[in-house]
Amino acid sequence: MKTLLNLIWLLFGGLWLAIGYFVAGIICCLLVVTIPWGLASFRIANYALWPFGRTVVDRPGGTGVFSLLGNVIWLLVAGIWIAIGHVVTAFAMAITIIGIPLAIANLKLIPVSLMPLGKQIGPSDRPFVTTYKAYR
């Protein structure tokens, strides 16, 4: 089921979303100061390609002061606008029954798009994990 949902997601928006995050990552990496956000954009692009069956977790030791400061800057500059875009897109996808899982996947991308530093993407045994869990 995860594979089928991921293929439908890829066709109906996931590919364009991933390309957008990838381009943002390239732009951020060209500017030396914003390389951490560029790497985070690449992680989000990978997640946006295949979101079902994966989840976002806190990176061990990755929630320090610099991650917090970087996340606050990201939130003010880009994160809030990206999250609004995900909400609008999720609403549009949720209009049809087949689009409801796609809307859930779009909403699942909001936490990592708001605060990307100090997070990692990992496998999940459920396709619709919407909360963070700790890796051990």
C-alpha positions, 0 to 999 in steps of 0.5 A, a space after each residue: 500500500 505504501 508503494 502505491 500511495 507513494 507512486 500516486 503522490 509522485 504523480 500528483 505533486 510530489 515530484 514538483 515539490 521535491 524539485 522545488 526543495 532541491 532547487 532551494 537546496 542548490 541556491 542555499 549551498 551556493 551561498 556559503 553561509 546558508 549551507 546548513 539550510 541547503 542540506 536540510 532542503 535536500 533532506 526534505 526533497 528526498 522526503 517529499 519524493 517518497 513520504 509514505 512509510 517514513 517519518 521525521 525524528 529528532 537527530 541524536 545530539 542535533 537539537 543544540 543552540 545552533 540548531 535552534 537559532 538556525 530554525 528560528 531564522 529559517 522559520 522567519 525567512 522561509 518556513 512559515 511561507 512553505 508551511 502555508 503552501 503545504 496547508 493550501 495544497 493539502 486543502 486542495 488535495 483533500 477535496 477528493 476521496 483519493 486525495 485525502 492520503 495525499 493531503 495527509 502526506 502534505 500535512 506531514 511535511 509541515 513540521 520538517 519544513 518549519 524546523 528542518 535543522 536537527 531532524 532526520 528522516 527514517 523509516 516507519 512501519 505505518 504509512 500515516 505517522 504524523 507525530 515525531 518519535 525518538 530513534 533508539 
